Amino acid sequence: MSAPELIRIVSRDSPMALAQVERVRAELAAHHPGTATEVVPVKTTGDKWMGDLSKVDGKGAFTKEVDETLLAGRADLAVHCVKDVPADRPLPAGTAFAAFLRRDDIRDALVHPGGLTLDELPAGTRIGTSSVRRSAQLAASHPHLRCVPMRGNANRRLEKLAAGEADALLLAVAGLERIGRADVITEVLPVDVMCPPIGAGTLALQCREGDTALIDTVSALGDRHAYRETTAERMLLHVLQGHCNSPVAGYAKAERGGDLSLRARVFTPDGKTVLNAHEWAGPLDPATLGTSVAVALLRQGARELIDSIAH
């Protein structure tokens, strides 16, 4: 089946999202030099709304308009950060993931103008973040620090930091690298200090289910390790029915020999309760591993913990 002559790619219009599209365009050009690409930028509810995400459909706020553009036929391919795609409900009917790209760094970074590390920050330091996952973990490990709500794309948050609205920021390493701002990173936090969000560092390519020629074309960009890791993580979140206000963190790791592990944590927002689970897949497929780890957390009381948080 021959590749389409033109692929229209829909994406959020933020600088980071457009940088992600450029990566996809470059990889498509390398695999299919005869195929032209065109970007269809859309502004999503999540980009326009600077308040609490739970008031505007949670994580779906970053994907709804993109999904609508794809389903209406105004674009052929959507590029998503997997961490922004809700896992507590299926993908929109008629769409499917065609590929998960090779994974970028999954870790969080501290940005501090004075160059201090997380452990060096004095009591009362204001950390700009609106992530319940980050806030809960900081409350558990560094209770003397104070989280202040901060939304907006990474460039906007860096501007707010410079304007004194916070003393430091926590941002995704991959995001800063994508917009060419890795220079601001003071410290990259190990995953045992700041467990990443589900789907961190992974870009997903979404198509309409019936577009088999396009699915064949873009599936060549997929990475097997990213597929296995992301499938396990998203199944974990699906079984937990985690929503945008759920302090759920976790990451799967595919070893070179083929073994797959999944570590996950569920927190109370104040960080005082932390549920942990970690399993190796062995012969299990990724989705079964995700289910198994979720069940281990549910046995510890994750359902009550997640349901107690408004969303």
C-alpha positions in Angstrom: 0.0 0.0 0.0 1.6 3.3 -1.0 2.0 6.2 1.4 -0.4 9.2 1.1 0.9 12.2 -0.9 -0.2 14.6 1.8 -0.6 14.1 5.6 -2.4 16.8 7.5 -1.2 16.8 11.1 -3.4 18.3 13.8 -1.9 19.4 17.1 -2.3 21.9 19.9 -0.8 25.2 19.0 1.5 25.6 21.9 5.3 26.0 21.1 5.9 22.6 22.7 3.2 20.8 20.8 4.4 22.4 17.5 8.0 21.3 18.3 6.6 17.8 18.7 4.9 17.9 15.3 8.3 18.9 13.8 9.8 15.8 15.1 7.0 13.7 13.6 7.4 15.6 10.3 11.2 14.9 10.2 10.7 11.2 11.0 8.0 10.9 8.3 10.3 12.7 5.8 13.1 10.2 6.6 10.8 7.2 6.1 8.6 8.5 3.3 10.5 11.3 1.4 7.7 11.5 -1.2 5.0 12.4 1.3 4.3 16.0 2.1 3.0 17.1 5.5 0.9 20.1 6.6 0.3 21.3 10.1 -3.3 22.1 11.3 -2.9 23.9 14.7 -5.8 24.1 17.1 -6.2 25.9 20.4 -7.6 23.5 23.1 -9.7 24.2 26.1 -6.8 23.3 28.3 -4.6 25.9 26.6 -7.2 28.6 27.0 -8.3 27.8 30.5 -5.8 28.8 33.2 -7.9 27.5 36.2 -8.3 24.1 37.8 -8.4 21.5 35.0 -11.0 19.4 36.8 -13.5 22.2 36.0 -13.1 21.7 32.2 -13.1 18.0 31.7 -9.7 17.3 33.2 -7.1 16.0 30.9 -9.5 15.7 28.0 -9.2 19.5 27.9 -6.0 19.1 26.0 -7.3 16.5 23.5 -11.0 17.2 22.7 -10.5 19.8 20.0 -7.7 17.8 18.4 -9.9 14.7 18.4 -12.8 16.6 16.8 -10.6 17.9 14.0 -9.4 14.4 13.3 -12.9 12.9 13.3 -14.3 15.7 11.2 -11.8 14.9 8.5 -10.0 18.3 8.7 -6.8 16.4 9.5 -5.4 12.9 9.0 -3.1 12.4 11.9 -3.0 13.7 15.5 0.1 14.1 17.7 -0.4 13.8 21.4 1.7 13.6 24.6 0.5 10.4 26.0 0.5 11.9 29.5 -2.3 14.3 28.3 -4.5 11.6 26.9 -7.2 10.4 29.4 -6.8 6.6 30.2 -10.0 6.3 32.3 -12.0 6.2 29.2 -11.4 4.7 25.7 -10.1 6.8 22.8 -12.8 8.5 20.8 -14.8 5.9 18.7 -13.4 5.6 15.3 -9.8 6.5 16.2 -6.8 4.4 17.2 -3.1 4.9 18.1 -1.0 4.0 15.1 2.4 4.4 16.8 4.2 5.4 20.0 7.5 7.2 19.1 10.8 6.3 20.8 10.5 7.6 24.3 12.2 10.8 25.6 13.4 11.5 29.1 10.6 10.6 31.6 12.0 12.6 34.5 11.1 15.9 36.1 13.5 18.9 36.3 14.0 21.5 39.0 14.4 25.0 37.6 15.9 27.4 40.3 17.4 30.8 39.2 20.0 30.6 42.0 21.2 27.1 41.0 20.1 25.3 44.2 19.2 21.6 44.1 15.9 20.4 45.6 17.6 19.3 48.8 19.3 22.7 49.2 16.1 24.8 48.9 15.3 26.6 52.2 12.0 26.2 54.1 9.1 28.2 52.5 10.5 28.1 49.0 7.6 28.5 46.6 7.5 25.8 43.9 5.4 26.6 40.9 3.3 23.6 39.8 -0.4 22.7 39.4 0.4 18.9 39.3 -1.2 17.0 42.1 1.4 14.2 41.4 4.3 16.6 42.0 2.7 18.4 45.0 1.9 15.1 46.8 5.4 13.8 46.3 7.0 17.1 47.5 4.7 17.1 50.5 5.9 13.7 51.4 9.7 14.2 50.8 10.1 18.0 51.3 7.3 19.1 53.5 9.1 22.4 54.3 8.6 23.6 50.7 5.4 25.2 49.5 3.7 24.5 46.2 2.0 27.4 44.5 -0.5 26.8 41.6 0.9 27.5 38.2 -0.5 26.6 34.8 0.4 27.6 31.3 3.0 26.2 28.8 6.6 25.9 29.8 7.6 29.2 28.3 4.8 31.0 30.1 5.8 29.3 33.4 9.4 30.4 33.0 8.1 34.0 32.4 6.1 33.7 35.7 9.2 32.5 37.5 11.2 35.4 36.2 8.4 37.7 37.3 8.6 36.4 40.9 5.4 34.4 41.0 7.4 31.5 42.3 10.9 30.8 43.5 11.4 27.6 41.5 9.6 25.4 39.1 9.2 21.7 38.5 8.9 20.9 34.7 9.3 17.9 32.5 12.8 17.3 31.2 11.4 16.2 27.8 9.3 19.3 27.5 12.2 21.6 28.1 14.4 19.7 25.7 11.7 19.9 23.0 11.4 23.7 23.2 15.2 24.1 23.4 15.3 25.3 27.0 17.3 22.5 28.7 19.7 25.3 29.7 17.4 26.3 32.5 17.5 22.9 34.2 19.2 23.1 37.7 18.7 19.5 38.6 17.2 16.4 37.0 15.3 14.5 39.6 15.7 10.7 39.8 12.5 8.7 39.4 12.7 7.5 43.0 12.6 11.2 44.1 9.9 12.3 41.7 7.9 9.4 40.2 6.8 10.5 36.7 3.3 10.7 35.3 1.8 7.9 33.3 2.9 8.2 29.6 5.7 10.6 30.4 8.1 11.4 27.5 6.0 9.5 24.9 4.4 10.9 21.8 1.5 9.1 20.3 0.2 9.2 16.7 -3.5 8.9 16.4 -5.4 8.1 13.2 -8.9 7.3 12.1 -9.4 3.5 12.2 -10.4 3.2 8.6 -7.3 5.0 7.2 -5.3 1.8 6.7 -2.8 3.3 4.2 -2.0 6.1 6.7 -1.7 3.7 9.6 0.7 1.5 7.6 2.7 4.6 6.7 3.1 6.0 10.3 3.4 2.7 12.1 7.0 2.5 10.8 7.8 5.4 13.2 6.7 3.3 16.2 9.1 2.0 18.8 8.6 -1.4 20.3 9.8 -0.5 23.8 7.7 2.6 23.9 4.7 0.6 22.8 5.2 -2.0 25.6 5.9 0.5 28.3 3.0 2.8 27.4 0.5 0.0 27.0 1.3 -1.3 30.5 1.1 2.2 32.0 -2.1 3.2 30.4 -3.8 -0.1 31.4 -2.7 0.6 35.0 -4.4 4.0 34.8 -7.4 2.6 33.1 -8.0 -0.1 35.8 -7.4 2.4 38.6 -9.8 4.8 36.8 -7.4 7.6 37.5 -8.5 11.1 36.5 -6.6 14.4 36.1 -6.8 15.1 39.8 -5.6 11.7 40.9 -2.1 11.7 42.4 -1.0 8.6 40.4 2.5 8.1 39.2 4.3 5.3 37.6 6.6 4.1 34.8 7.3 0.9 33.0 10.8 -0.1 31.8 11.6 -2.5 29.0 15.0 -4.1 29.5 17.1 -5.0 26.5 16.5 -8.7 27.1 12.8 -8.1 26.8 11.8 -8.1 30.5 9.2 -5.5 31.4 8.7 -4.0 34.8 6.1 -1.5 36.1 6.4 0.6 39.2 3.4 2.7 40.4 2.4 4.9 43.3 -0.9 6.4 44.5 -0.8 9.2 47.0 -3.1 11.3 49.1 -2.7 15.0 48.0 -1.0 15.8 51.3 1.6 13.0 50.6 0.9 11.4 54.0 -0.3 8.1 52.5 1.7 6.5 49.7 0.7 3.2 48.1 3.4 1.3 46.2 3.5 -1.6 43.8 6.3 -2.9 41.6 6.1 -6.0 39.4 8.1 -7.7 36.6 6.1 -9.0 33.7 8.1 -12.2 32.9 5.8 -13.9 30.4 2.9 -11.4 31.0 1.9 -9.1 28.1 2.0 -5.3 28.9 -1.7 -4.9 29.4 -1.8 -7.9 31.9 1.2 -6.3 33.8 -0.6 -3.0 34.0 -3.8 -4.8 35.3 -1.8 -6.8 37.8 0.0 -3.7 39.3 -3.3 -1.8 39.4 -4.9 -4.7 41.3 -2.0 -4.7 43.8 -2.7 -1.0 44.4 -6.5 -1.5 44.7 -5.9 -4.2 47.3 -4.0 -1.5 49.3 -7.0 0.9 49.2 -6.2 2.9 46.0 -9.9 3.0 45.0 -11.0 4.8 48.1 -8.0 7.1 47.9 -8.8 8.1 44.2 -12.5 8.4 44.8 -12.0 10.7 47.8 -10.5 13.3 45.5 -12.9 15.7 43.7 -12.7 15.8 39.9 
